[in-house]
Amino acid sequence: MHHSDICIAGAGIIGLSLALELHRRGLSVTVFDQAQPLGEASTAAAGMLAASDPDNPAPLRKLADLSLSLYFEFLDRLHAHSGIAVPFHTSQTLQSQISSSSDTLSREALGRILPQLTPRNHHFTLLDEHSLDPRNLAAAVLAAVRATTIDLQPNTKVLSTRSIDDSVEVHTTQGIFHAAKFVNCTGAWATHSTLAPSTTIAPRKGQMLAIAIPPTLSLPLVVRTHGMYIVPRTTGPNKGRAIIGATIEDAGFDKIVHPADIAHLRALAADLLPALADAPQLEVWAGLRPSTPDELPFLGPSPDHRNQFVSAGHYRNGILLAPATAHVMAQMISNQPTAIDLADYSPARVLTSSAIAH
Ligand SMILES: Cc1cc2nc3c(=O)[nH]c(=O)nc-3n(C[C@H](O)[C@H](O)[C@H](O)COP(=O)(O)OP(=O)(O)OC[C@H]3O[C@@H](n4cnc5c(N)ncnc54)[C@H](O)[C@@H]3O)c2cc1C
């Protein structure tokens, strides 16, 4: 009989960061993914640690701040276990604000920071904010997991779960597993997989492109407006590219890339940085953000299923929030007090037992 302390469904950044944290605490962990680990949203992301994005809901801030406080240690641990360094690519972001404020940069100041920017009617502020390459992060996380005794089971879909006495029966396409506790980390699938105590996590599609930064443009920081961002890769194998994103669409599980949407993103970018207008296009892709109605993740025990937890719905910020999510979920699963109050993220906040799928 297969038995672990903890079974996790979903080997994205949320599931695997949690697996590493639980393993560090001495627990045996099995992680299932219906496809390949880190093959979905976690490698489609731009990689901004955008805790100060004005589009974030206010209650996200305390989880975001906790994550930022843990990030260096998280990356150091990954490096130690995987041998793969995950450097930050940028440490500042030019953020467009709806209206002018005391923090708004003057045209002269903007010109000094990014001479080739044509700000149009945007009001920009300068944020201290880092970005990294999520594909680099994914490689480090996967290598770190493989360096442990974490049992990673790709191509194994979790079909259903059942709480029985002090354990959970996990039914998968590869048979039945048993664990003391089960965590649903299936991202945009958390509802459709019939695992979550929720009907309220939905995929929200984001299309993106990568371009080669022209040699005439020096782009050392992120530029972000309400509808578009430009994120340069400044080191490593992808040095010299910039990611331009992203659409936000309710399109179910469709990941088709549409040239017209890509052209629109590119036009928005070129409007601010005309040097990008003719930059060679290197890649296009789409990913599925796990969105919730209030844009806050669900972190906590399943309201109706004993020993089952959910950690999903990180929407636009799962790369930012992974270290804090792993930290507080591991505390909760180990029956310890959590570093921050998680009431805002409780799976019970908008859920009713009638919405629970079995
Ligand atoms: C275009 C785009 C840009 C983004 N940019 C940023 C950014 O700049 N900064 C940031 O912080 N975040 C960003 N995000 C958000 C971030 O990518 C997500 O919040 C994060 O990746 C969610 O991680 P996850 O592990 O929950 O989901 P995923 O990475 O999607 O992983 C879920 C996993 O669950 C598996 N699964 C599903 N159902 C089952 C089942 N029944 N059984 C077993 N396995 C199952 C899937 O195969 C998948 O591997 C972006 C997202 C997109 C799409």
The ligand as a MOL file (V3000), in Angstrom:
LIG
                    3D

  0  0  0     0  0            999 V3000
M  V30 BEGIN CTAB
M  V30 COUNTS 53 58 0 0 0
M  V30 BEGIN ATOM
M  V30 1 C 0.7110 35.0330 -18.6940 0
M  V30 2 C 0.9680 34.9330 -17.2240 0
M  V30 3 C 1.8380 35.8200 -16.6030 0
M  V30 4 C 2.0870 35.7360 -15.2360 0
M  V30 5 N 2.9970 36.5690 -14.6730 0
M  V30 6 C 3.2710 36.4690 -13.3360 0
M  V30 7 C 4.2540 37.2990 -12.7280 0
M  V30 8 O 4.8960 38.1150 -13.3910 0
M  V30 9 N 4.4780 37.1520 -11.3910 0
M  V30 10 C 3.8100 36.2340 -10.6270 0
M  V30 11 O 4.0450 36.1630 -9.4220 0
M  V30 12 N 2.8760 35.4190 -11.1860 0
M  V30 13 C 2.5910 35.5240 -12.5100 0
M  V30 14 N 1.6420 34.7210 -13.0790 0
M  V30 15 C 0.8290 33.8700 -12.2160 0
M  V30 16 C 1.5200 32.5800 -11.8440 0
M  V30 17 O 2.0660 31.9980 -13.0060 0
M  V30 18 C 0.4970 31.6330 -11.2010 0
M  V30 19 O -0.1860 32.2690 -10.1440 0
M  V30 20 C 1.2010 30.3950 -10.6250 0
M  V30 21 O 2.0180 29.8010 -11.6130 0
M  V30 22 C 0.1950 29.3840 -10.1200 0
M  V30 23 O 0.9270 28.2490 -9.7380 0
M  V30 24 P 0.1990 26.8760 -9.4500 0
M  V30 25 O 1.2350 25.9140 -9.0160 0
M  V30 26 O -0.9790 27.1140 -8.5690 0
M  V30 27 O -0.4390 26.4780 -10.8820 0
M  V30 28 P 0.1900 25.7160 -12.1290 0
M  V30 29 O 1.5910 26.1140 -12.4030 0
M  V30 30 O -0.7750 25.8710 -13.2540 0
M  V30 31 O 0.2310 24.2090 -11.6500 0
M  V30 32 C -0.9380 23.4480 -11.4450 0
M  V30 33 C -0.5850 22.0100 -11.7870 0
M  V30 34 O -1.6720 21.1590 -11.4080 0
M  V30 35 C -1.7280 20.1020 -12.3250 0
M  V30 36 N -3.0480 19.4670 -12.2110 0
M  V30 37 C -4.2490 19.9940 -12.5470 0
M  V30 38 N -5.2510 19.1240 -12.2430 0
M  V30 39 C -4.6530 18.0180 -11.7020 0
M  V30 40 C -5.1550 16.7820 -11.1780 0
M  V30 41 N -6.4620 16.5030 -11.1310 0
M  V30 42 N -4.2690 15.8750 -10.7170 0
M  V30 43 C -2.9240 16.1380 -10.7510 0
M  V30 44 N -2.4010 17.2930 -11.2330 0
M  V30 45 C -3.2620 18.2290 -11.6840 0
M  V30 46 C -1.4570 20.7900 -13.6690 0
M  V30 47 O -1.0220 19.8580 -14.6460 0
M  V30 48 C -0.3820 21.8000 -13.2840 0
M  V30 49 O 0.9290 21.2900 -13.5000 0
M  V30 50 C 1.4170 34.7540 -14.4570 0
M  V30 51 C 0.5780 33.8400 -15.0850 0
M  V30 52 C 0.3590 33.9130 -16.4550 0
M  V30 53 C -0.5210 32.8850 -17.1140 0
M  V30 END ATOM
M  V30 BEGIN BOND
M  V30 1 1 1 2
M  V30 2 1 2 3
M  V30 3 2 2 52
M  V30 4 2 3 4
M  V30 5 1 4 5
M  V30 6 1 4 50
M  V30 7 2 5 6
M  V30 8 1 6 7
M  V30 9 1 6 13
M  V30 10 2 7 8
M  V30 11 1 7 9
M  V30 12 1 9 10
M  V30 13 2 10 11
M  V30 14 1 10 12
M  V30 15 2 12 13
M  V30 16 1 13 14
M  V30 17 1 14 15
M  V30 18 1 14 50
M  V30 19 1 15 16
M  V30 20 1 16 17
M  V30 21 1 16 18
M  V30 22 1 18 19
M  V30 23 1 18 20
M  V30 24 1 20 21
M  V30 25 1 20 22
M  V30 26 1 22 23
M  V30 27 1 23 24
M  V30 28 2 24 25
M  V30 29 1 24 26
M  V30 30 1 24 27
M  V30 31 1 27 28
M  V30 32 2 28 29
M  V30 33 1 28 30
M  V30 34 1 28 31
M  V30 35 1 31 32
M  V30 36 1 32 33
M  V30 37 1 33 34
M  V30 38 1 33 48
M  V30 39 1 34 35
M  V30 40 1 35 36
M  V30 41 1 35 46
M  V30 42 1 36 37
M  V30 43 1 36 45
M  V30 44 2 37 38
M  V30 45 1 38 39
M  V30 46 1 39 40
M  V30 47 2 39 45
M  V30 48 1 40 41
M  V30 49 2 40 42
M  V30 50 1 42 43
M  V30 51 2 43 44
M  V30 52 1 44 45
M  V30 53 1 46 47
M  V30 54 1 46 48
M  V30 55 1 48 49
M  V30 56 2 50 51
M  V30 57 1 51 52
M  V30 58 1 52 53
M  V30 END BOND
M  V30 END CTAB
M  END
